[in-house]
């Protein structure tokens, strides 16, 4: 038995921001909703908020690129195998450092959440 794809454009679901029905015609509409989510104050990190809310209104697989997985893998290699990102901080690419900081902060928040959840 074949199942229908979830969240095939266009579709209507309840917006996690407004709690009202919203129509999503394309990926731009999904990204607009994500921007609104990021603007709402919350005690959780942006990554945690998106982790919990995106599956309520969109297919997460359309949002996570190969580049994202590569960045997370690179972060894990750097940390697990103690591989330097550059010869010195001055030689480290600023954008790469910014992205690694985001991954580090979100990964740390995930570990903290797991500890609290398991207690």
Helices and strands as residue ranges (DSSP letters): E 11-14, E 21-24, H 27-39, H 46-57, G 60-62, H 66-80, G 89-91, H 94-118
